[in-house]
Amino acid sequence: MIFQTATFAPLFKPNPKHCKNQFAHFTPYISYKDIINKKYFIRGCPIGPGNFPDTGQRDIIAEYASIEELVNDGWQLDA
């Protein structure tokens, strides 16, 4: 659904399987640019004020072939 009606880059709760080491202090999200291009990349943005302009060029934490694969790997939207 987020890929059909997206108007912003959705944020996700940290996934303990992936949000560690260099990604431990990052906010996981899907870039709006990736949504438009139907790419299922979870990217990381450093936590802190002013760090979140969505450039679509942030480091990729994980990538998937489908939204179902992404959800099955444990990612949850951050409400």
N, C-alpha and C positions, 0 to 999 in steps of 0.2 A: 504493500500500500504506500509506503513512503516513497517508492520510486515513481509511482503514478501521480502523486499529488504534491511532490516536494516543492517547497518555496524557500528552503534554507538547508544548511548542512546539519543533519541530525547528529546529536551527541549520544555516546554510548557509555554505559557503566564500565569501569575497568574489568577486563576479563583476566582472571588470575593466570590463565595459561599463557597469555601473551603480554600482559602489562607488567613486565619485570625487567630487570637490568636497565638498558638504556631507555626503555619505555615506561619505567616505573612511575615517573612524575609527569606523564603526558595525559592529555584528555583525548580519548579515542573518538573518532567521528568519521563520517563518510563525506568527502568533499562534494559540494554541490555540482562541481564540474564532473566528478565521477558519476554522480547520479544521472546527469544529463546524458552522459556517454554510456550508461548502463554497465558501469564497472563496479564491482563489489570489493572495493579496497577499504579497509579500516586504516585510517591514517592517525598519526599522533601529533598533537599540538602541545608545546610546553605550557604548563599551568602558570597562570599569572595574568594580571591586567595588561591589556594591549597585545597579547600574544595570539589572538584568535582571528585576525582577518583570514578568511578562507582563500588561500592562493591556489589550492589544488596541487601544491608542490611539496607538501610536508612528507616526512618519512612514512613509508608503508609499514604498518605493524603486521598485517595479515591480508591476504587476498583470496577471493573465493570465486567459484564458477557461477554461483547462484545465491540469491537471498536466503534460500532454504539451507544451503550449506553454511552460510554465515550464522544463522540462528541456531542451527544444530551444533555449532562449535561453541555455543554458550554466550554469544553477544546479546545484550539486552539494551533497549533504548533507555536513556536517562531521562526520566520524566520531569 
